[in-house]
Amino acid sequence: MATLIQNAIIANEGIEFKGSVLLEGEIITDIFNSNIPESVLTSAEIINAEGLYLIPGVIDDQVHFREPGLTHKADIYTESRAAVAGGVTTFMEMPNTSPQTTTQKLLEEKYKLGAEKSLANYSFYIGATNDNLDELLQTDIKNVCGIKIFMGASTGNMLVDNHDTLENIFKKSRLLIATHCEDENIVRENTQAYINKYGEDIPVKYHPYIRSEDACYKSSSFAVSLAKKYDTRLHVLHVSTGRELELFDNTMQLKDKRITSEICVHHLWFDESDYEKLGNLIKWNPAVKTQNDKNALFEGLLSNKLDVIATDHAPHTLEEKSRTYSKAPSGGPLVQHALTTMMEFKHQGKISLSQIVNKMCHSPAIAFNISKRGYIRKNYYADLVLVDPAKQWTINKENILYKCGWSPLENTVMHSKVISTFINGRRIYHNGEFTEQYKGNALRFDR
């Protein structure tokens, strides 16, 4: 049976208008400003969306769902479920699991997990090491989102610090390379200096000085130089400093860029003044930095130096986060609350709904060449979200869906709420209830 989402405020491709969208099977088959045919009105299931925004589903290009091997803190089912409740219909998941996704065999096994467990659409990165170039070059560019390179600290052997290896990957890869950029030598030197002063229990407020602006800039600039040298398709993840903005271009359209960039929600929301209250709960790599950095990053987002908004959703248990600075892992859960957090900025007058849709829906689809997603268009997959722009609610333990059970945004009052999420034409989430018999699809890429 066809479904008609009627009388919504549709935000898509830079405009907002009142209209209706017809879904049949997995696909959007028509969009109406007015004058809906009687045959549609009498044959379709009608969803009244009066007063609600209808936007394309959010595409999150950087998450850590912890499966396989780290499922005590998250797994593909629980985190995709939380994502769907937050209006995220598509995610791209990172390779630093256990075992790490660094071979074609392990990548294939991860896709099987996605097919079995994910409520949202999915893709998985293959991870680079200092010695797996042959595996990377076998990756199917039409079925895999990208190669992830940790040009900074990571678990196990996923720190790629061999310059010859990096040169070869950038030179030979036909696939998008996504980089975590922090210079390891600078981080180690800074860490040792603070250990010398404080021992293992370093105050967390020094995290942005250990994982410093210099560490970020040196690594990011090196990645950009390699990409320019070999004309590599590079995507720099979670830019965290104002200084790094000079590395990125805003004079050309996104579709023509060979070097793109990502900003994460937490680097827009928090700054170093929040460490006193939240401590290790906002310990991320790269670190949340100064208010000046936060302000500059927001300006970089609006000026199109920064192309994509993502989460770097990376949950840990509260027990793990309660350890001393040196032993507490970095990362935090955000995928359920990313869209509504950006909507808070809209309520504050800092960003428009169309800009949010562009950076969270359209731009990831363009940057990764995702096939038929990220827009409300005829013959595109019906990945859609209904948002109530005037629904106040508070993030608390009763409504947090992450397996780890906490959020750094706990007790924050939100003024917009996700009401319904449609994935491949099916309403998977509505007012706190899930329809879980359907699973998401693996992404395809037009490359």
Buried (B, 14 or more C-beta within 10 A) or exposed (E): EBBBBBBBBBBBBEEBEBBBBBBBEBBBBBBBEEEBEEEBEEEBEBBEBEEBBBBBBBBBBBBBBBBBEBBEBBBBBBBBBBBBBBBBBBBBBBBBBEEBBBBBEBBEBBBEBBBEBBBBBBBBBBBBBBEBBEBBBEBEBEBBBBBBBBBBBBEEBBBBBEEEBBEBBBEEBEBBBBBBBBBBEBBEEBBEEBBEEBEEEBEBBBBBBBBBBBBBBBBBBBBBEBBEEBEBBBBBBBBBBBBBBEBBBBEEEBEEBBBBBBBBBBBBBBBBEBBEEBBBBBBBBBBBBBEEBBEBBBEBBBEBBBBBBBBBBBBBBEEBBEBEBEEBBBBBBBBBBBBBBBBBBBEEEBBBBBBBBBBBBBBBBBBBBBBBBBBBBEEBBBBBBBBBBEBEBEBEEEEBBBBBEBBBBBEBEBBBBBBBBBBBBBBBBBEEEBEEEBBBBBBBBEB
